[in-house]
């Protein structure tokens, strides 16, 4: 009896010891939480020397995880929105993505990219579900940058072990193209701000129909004094309706969008406050004039 009690106690102590030892071990982190994980995507048509130069420019070693982006992949995600001539026949854009700690948001830097700016990339990445990452996109010579997003999304999938849905990839690429087109008309920063605010309202209001999305687009365009053509209104409405139907984690999306707004000083409350002040000024003026005649 005594021996059984002793064995029972030793078994219990052993189990407790194993449990405490397990707690003391570093927790196994899932692939999507490995802060500092870096993946590089290189255009398939880069020469060996260009690849070497780009890796040096990115300040990464030769043994960094590398994947290739093909021209076929670029046409797959951009072919519905850009001509074949615009996309081209060679994959040259390259990107580096490094996972950052939670709450960091998206940070983008570019080199030799002439058409797509940092905020446009960041906006599209958030739409695709990318979060908390530092991104660098470059090319050996000046390029538009429209193909750069393909590599970024591929790198994020590799770094996290998560697949981004085809719908998200398509919407993100179309968003980048539409923002770039609008940027030619109103300026890149204003176009990017417009898309950010439209997405914010769609996430907030969760519209049920294209008509409701169209009203959001028209309202935000009016707030920013952007004169959209009927064609532009239709294209952006269709895009944002597809965006509204994505299977997104809307809380996470809003957090990333708020991070983006802070980085680029987009403050919708301040903008609304400005219009309220202007309206109050005119209201007070009318009251004063009315008083003169009463």
C-alpha positions in Angstrom: 0.0 0.0 0.0 2.8 2.4 1.0 4.7 1.5 -2.2 1.6 2.2 -4.4 1.2 5.6 -2.7 4.9 6.5 -3.3 4.6 5.4 -7.0 1.4 7.4 -7.3 3.1 10.5 -5.9 6.2 10.1 -8.1 4.0 9.7 -11.2 2.1 12.9 -10.2 5.4 14.8 -9.6 6.7 13.6 -13.0 3.6 14.8 -14.8 3.7 18.2 -13.1 7.4 18.4 -14.0 6.8 17.7 -17.7 4.0 20.2 -17.7 6.2 23.0 -16.2 9.0 22.1 -18.5 6.6 22.4 -21.5 5.5 25.8 -20.3 9.1 26.9 -20.0 9.9 26.0 -23.7 9.5 28.7 -26.3 6.1 28.5 -27.8 5.9 27.2 -31.3 4.9 30.1 -33.5 2.7 29.6 -36.5 4.0 30.6 -39.8 1.9 33.7 -40.0 3.4 35.1 -36.7 7.2 34.7 -37.4 8.3 38.3 -37.0 11.3 39.1 -39.2 10.5 36.3 -41.7 11.8 37.7 -45.1 10.9 36.5 -48.6 12.2 37.9 -51.8 10.4 37.6 -55.2 12.5 38.2 -58.3 11.2 38.7 -61.9 11.9 35.7 -64.0 13.4 37.8 -66.8 16.1 39.5 -64.8 19.6 38.7 -65.9 21.9 37.0 -63.3 23.7 40.3 -62.8 20.4 42.2 -62.3 19.4 39.6 -59.7 22.6 40.0 -57.9 22.3 43.8 -57.9 18.7 43.7 -56.7 19.6 41.4 -53.8 22.4 43.7 -52.8 20.0 46.7 -53.1 17.6 44.9 -50.8 20.4 44.2 -48.4 19.7 40.5 -48.1 22.0 37.6 -48.3 22.1 35.0 -51.1 20.5 32.4 -48.9 17.3 34.4 -48.3 14.2 32.6 -49.3 13.6 33.5 -53.0 10.7 32.8 -55.3 10.1 33.7 -59.0 7.4 35.8 -60.6 6.6 35.1 -64.2 5.2 37.4 -66.9 2.3 34.9 -67.3 1.3 35.5 -63.6 1.4 39.2 -64.3 -1.0 38.9 -67.2 -3.2 36.6 -65.2 -3.9 39.2 -62.5 -3.7 42.4 -64.7 -5.0 41.2 -68.1 -8.6 42.1 -67.3 -7.7 45.8 -66.6 -4.6 46.6 -68.7 -3.6 45.9 -72.3 -1.0 43.3 -73.1 1.3 46.0 -74.4 1.0 47.9 -71.1 1.8 44.8 -69.0 4.7 43.9 -71.4 6.4 40.6 -72.1 9.1 40.5 -69.3 8.8 40.1 -65.6 11.3 42.5 -64.0 9.6 43.9 -60.9 11.0 42.4 -57.7 9.9 42.7 -54.1 11.0 42.0 -50.5 8.5 41.4 -47.8 9.3 41.1 -44.1 6.7 40.2 -41.5 6.5 42.8 -38.7 5.1 42.7 -35.2 1.3 42.9 -34.7 0.0 46.5 -34.9 2.8 47.7 -37.1 0.6 48.0 -40.2 1.9 48.1 -43.8 5.0 50.0 -44.7 6.0 50.3 -48.4 9.1 51.7 -50.0 9.7 51.8 -53.8 12.6 52.3 -56.2 12.5 52.8 -59.9 8.6 52.6 -59.8 7.1 55.5 -61.8 3.3 55.0 -61.6 2.2 53.2 -58.5 3.1 55.0 -55.3 3.6 53.6 -51.8 0.0 54.3 -50.6 -1.5 52.7 -53.6 0.5 49.5 -53.0 -0.3 49.6 -49.2 -4.0 50.0 -50.0 -4.1 47.1 -52.4 -2.1 44.9 -50.0 -4.7 45.6 -47.2 -7.5 44.7 -49.6 -5.7 41.4 -50.2 -5.6 40.7 -46.5 -1.9 41.4 -46.0 -1.1 42.9 -42.6 1.8 44.0 -40.5 4.6 43.8 -43.0 7.4 45.9 -44.4 7.6 45.8 -48.2 10.2 47.0 -50.7 9.5 46.9 -54.4 12.1 47.7 -57.1 13.2 47.0 -60.7 16.5 47.3 -62.5 15.2 50.2 -64.6 12.2 52.5 -64.3 8.9 50.6 -64.7 5.3 51.5 -64.0 5.0 49.1 -61.1 1.7 47.6 -61.9 3.2 44.1 -61.9 4.8 44.6 -58.5 1.8 43.6 -56.5 1.8 40.1 -57.9 5.2 39.4 -56.3 4.3 41.0 -53.0 1.2 38.8 -52.6 3.2 35.7 -53.6 5.9 36.6 -51.1 3.4 37.1 -48.3 1.8 33.7 -49.0 5.3 32.1 -48.8 6.2 33.9 -45.6 3.0 33.2 -43.7 2.0 29.8 -45.2 -1.5 31.3 -45.9 -3.1 31.4 -49.3 -4.8 34.6 -50.4 -8.0 33.9 -52.3 -8.1 34.5 -56.0 -11.0 37.0 -55.5 -8.9 39.1 -53.2 -5.9 39.0 -55.6 -8.1 40.2 -58.5 -9.8 42.9 -56.5 -6.5 44.2 -55.1 -4.9 44.3 -58.6 -7.9 46.1 -60.1 -8.0 48.5 -57.2 -4.3 49.4 -57.8 -5.0 49.9 -61.5 -8.1 52.1 -61.0 -6.3 54.2 -58.4 -3.4 54.7 -60.8 -5.8 55.8 -63.5 -7.6 58.2 -61.3 -4.2 59.5 -60.1 -3.4 60.6 -63.6 -6.4 62.9 -63.4 -6.4 64.2 -59.8 -2.9 63.3 -58.6 -1.6 60.1 -56.9 -2.1 61.2 -53.3 -5.6 62.4 -53.8 -6.6 59.3 -55.7 -5.1 57.1 -53.0 -6.9 59.0 -50.3 -10.2 58.7 -52.2 -9.9 54.9 -52.4 -8.9 54.7 -48.7 -12.0 56.7 -47.7 -14.4 54.8 -49.9 -13.1 51.4 -48.5 -13.5 52.8 -45.0 -17.1 53.7 -45.6 -17.9 50.4 -47.3 -16.4 48.6 -44.3 -18.4 50.7 -42.0 -21.7 50.7 -43.8 -21.6 47.2 -45.3 -23.8 48.1 -48.3 -26.1 45.5 -49.7 -26.3 46.6 -53.3 -24.3 48.3 -56.1 -26.6 51.3 -55.8 -25.6 51.8 -52.1 -21.9 51.5 -53.1 -22.4 54.0 -55.9 -23.8 56.5 -53.4 -20.7 56.1 -51.2 -18.4 56.6 -54.2 -20.3 59.8 -55.3 -20.4 61.2 -51.7 -16.7 60.7 -51.1 -15.8 62.1 -54.6 -17.9 65.2 -53.7 -16.2 65.6 -50.3 -12.8 65.6 -52.0 -13.9 67.7 -55.0 -13.2 64.9 -57.5 -15.3 65.1 -60.7 -15.8 61.5 -61.7 -17.0 60.7 -65.2 -19.9 58.2 -65.6 -17.4 55.6 -66.8 -15.2 56.2 -63.8 -18.1 56.1 -61.4 -19.3 52.8 -62.9 -15.8 51.2 -62.8 -15.1 52.2 -59.2 -18.6 51.2 -58.1 -18.2 47.7 -59.6 -14.8 47.4 -58.0 -16.0 48.5 -54.6 -19.0 46.2 -54.7 -16.7 43.3 -55.4 -14.6 44.5 -52.5 -17.7 44.6 -50.2 -18.4 40.9 -51.0 -14.9 39.7 -50.1 -14.7 37.3 -47.2 -12.5 39.7 -45.1 -11.9 39.9 -41.4 -13.4 43.4 -41.2 -12.1 44.2 -37.8 -8.5 43.4 -38.9 -9.0 45.2 -42.1 -10.2 48.4 -40.3 -7.1 48.2 -37.9 -4.8 48.0 -40.9 -6.6 50.8 -42.7 -6.3 53.0 -39.6 -2.6 52.3 -39.5 -2.4 53.3 -43.1 -4.3 56.6 -42.5 -1.9 57.5 -39.7 1.1 56.9 -41.9 -0.2 59.0 -44.7 -2.0 61.6 -42.5 -5.4 60.8 -43.8 -7.9 62.0 -41.2 -11.5 61.8 -42.2 -12.7 63.3 -38.9 -10.5 66.4 -39.5 -11.8 66.7 -43.1 -15.4 66.5 -41.9 -14.6 69.0 -39.1 -13.3 71.4 -41.7 -16.5 71.2 -43.8 -18.5 71.7 -40.6 -16.6 74.9 -39.8 -17.1 76.2 -43.3 -20.8 75.5 -43.1 -21.0 77.2 -39.7 -19.2 80.3 -41.1 -21.7 80.6 -44.0 -24.6 80.0 -41.6 -23.4 82.8 -39.2 -22.8 85.1 -42.2 -26.4 84.5 -43.5 -27.7 85.1 -40.0 -25.8 88.4 -39.8 -27.1 89.6 -43.2 -30.6 88.6 -42.2 -30.2 90.6 -39.0 -29.3 93.8 -41.0 -32.7 93.6 -42.8 -34.8 92.8 -39.8 
